Amino acid sequence: VRTDDVLWDIGANIGCLSLPLVRKHPGLRLVAFEPSPAAAHQFLLNAALNRIPAELVTAPLADTIRYEYLHLKFSRNSGQNSLRPWDKVAYDARIHVLCDAADRAVRDAGLPIPSLVKLDVEQFEDQVLAGMREILGRPKVRLLVFECMKASSPERFATIAGLLDGAGFRIEEITPPPGKPVENFVARRS
C-alpha cells in the first residue's frame, strides 16, 4: 500500500476487509460500494466507530446504467446479497436498485480512479469489470483481488480473465484455506 493509493471496495458489505486495511494504512483513501441498505448502514457505523474516513456509494456497479433486483439475506450471511441470486439460497427480500458503470461514475461523478480494487459481488464480477474497461486500462490500477467460483462458472471466469488480460493484468489463484470452496484471485498489472 502506497501513501497516495485509492482503494475501491466493491461489495464492501459491513467493511470487514477494507476498514481494517485503512486503519493499518491511514493515508489510504477508501471508496466503498455497497447497495444493501442494511449493510451500508452497518458499514457507516463501523467506519464512524473506528474513526476511519470512507466514502460510500450505494449504487451497485454493472456494465451499463440499468435497474436490477438486489436479493437480500437478513439473517446469517449478508455476504450472500446479490444481483445474481444463488440457486440454493433462500432470500428474505428483493429491492430495485439502479446500477451504474464505474467508467461513467469516474467520468461524470468525479470518483477517484482506484489503484487497488477488492471485488466481491456474488456472481456479478464480469458485469462490474465490463463497466470499468476504461479504468482498467489506466496504469494507476495495479492490483485487483476478486472472488469467482471458477469451477461452477467457467464461462464467467473466462470473461473475467479476458477483460483483465486485455487490460494487461495477470491472474493468480489465492490458495484457499482447507475445506473452503471459495475461489479467490489476485490480478496484478503485468
N, C-alpha and C positions, 0 to 999 in steps of 0.2 A: 504494500500500500504506500502510495506517494502522497506528499502533503497536498497536492493540487487535484487529487483523484475525486471523481464523482461516481458514486455507486448507485445504480438503479436496481432496486429490489422489486422485481416484477412478480407479483404473487406474494406480497410481504406477509400476509396473514397477520399475526399479532407482533411481528418483529423479532422473533426468537433468534434469527440469524443475523440480520443487519444491525439491530440496535447494539448488541454486544461488540460487533466489529467497529462501529462508530465510537463506542465507549473506549475501546482499546486504541483507536486512531482518531483523536478528536478533530483533526483537520479534514477528515473525510466528509464530503458533502453527500447527504443521503436524500435520494428521491425515491419514495416508496409508492408502489401501485397496488392498491387493494380495493376491489369493488364491493366486497361484502360489508354491509353497514355495521354488523356486529364486530367483525374482525377489525375494520377500520377504526371503530371507536376504541377497541382494546389496544390497537397499535398506538393511537394518540395518547391514551392513558399511560402505556408503558414508556413511551418516549418522554412524556412530561414527568413521570415519577422518577425517571433516571436522569432528568435534565439533559436529554440528548436532542439536539436540533435535528428536525427531519421535516421534509416536505412530503405531503401526502396527496396523491392523485387517486380519486375514487372511480375514474373511468377505466374499465379494463382495456388492455391493448389487443388489437387484432390487425388484420391486413388492410381493412377499409373501415370507414365510418359506417356503422350499422347497429341495429338493435339485435340483441341476443337475450336468451334467458340465462340467468345465473342460478344454478341449482345449489341450494344451501342445506348444510347439515347444522343443526342446532346443538346436538349432543355428541359427545365423544370426540369426533375428529373433524374440526372445521377446516382442516387441511385438505379435505375432500371436496370443498366447494368448487364448482367447476362450470364452465360454459359448455363442456362436453362431459355429461354425466357418466359415471362408471356404471357398468351393467349390473353389478351385484350390490349396489349401494342404495339404501332407502333414504331418499332426501326428504327433508321436512317442508321445504317450500321452494318456490322459484320466483324470481323477480325479473322485470325487464331492466336491462342496462344498455346504455349507449356506449358502444365500443369506439375507440379512436385508434388511428395508426400512429405509431411512435414518430415516424418521419414527419407527419403533419403536426404533431404536438410540439416537436422541436422547432419546426419552421414557423408555425403560427401562434403558438402559446408561449414560446420562449423558454421551454425546458432546456436545461443544460445537456450537452452531449455527454454520455457516460464514458468512463474509461474502464469500469468494471460493471458486469451485469450478472445478477443472480436471477434465474428464470425458472419458476416452478408454478405452472398454471394448469396442471392436471389435464393433459391431453390436448392442449391448445398452443403448445410451443411453436409448432410450424406456422400457425396463423400470426402469432406475435412477431416472429422473425421475418416473415414475409412483409410485414408492415414497417420493418426497420431496415430495409435494404440500404438506403442512403446512409444511415447511421453506421451500419456495419462496415461500409466502405471507407469510413473515416479512420485514419491511422491512430487517433486518440483511443479508440476502443481496442483494448488489448487482451481482455480476458472475459470469458463468459462461463458460468457454471450453470448447468441445466439438468433437469430430470427428464427422462424419456424412457418409457417401457419398451425398449428396443425389441425384446423377444416377442412381445404380443402386438407390437405396432411397427413392423419392419418398414412399411411404406412411409409412415410418419417420420421415422428416424432417417430414412433415405432423403426425404425432403429437407429435413433439418440439416443433414450433412451436406447436401448440395448447396443450400443457402450459405452455410458457414465456409465451406471450401471455396465457393465462388467469391467470397469476401476476403480470402487469404488467411483463414483460420485452419488449424489442425486440431482434431478432436482426439482426446484420450479418455478412456473409461476410468472412473474413480472406483477403486476396489471397494465393494460394499462389505459391511460387517457380516459375519457368518449368519446365515439364516434369513437375511433381509432380501426381499425380492426387488427392491428399488434399484433402478439403474441410473446412476448419476455420471455426468460427463463434464470435462473441462475443455473449453476451446480456447486456444491461445493463438495470437496472431503469429503467422509463420515468419 
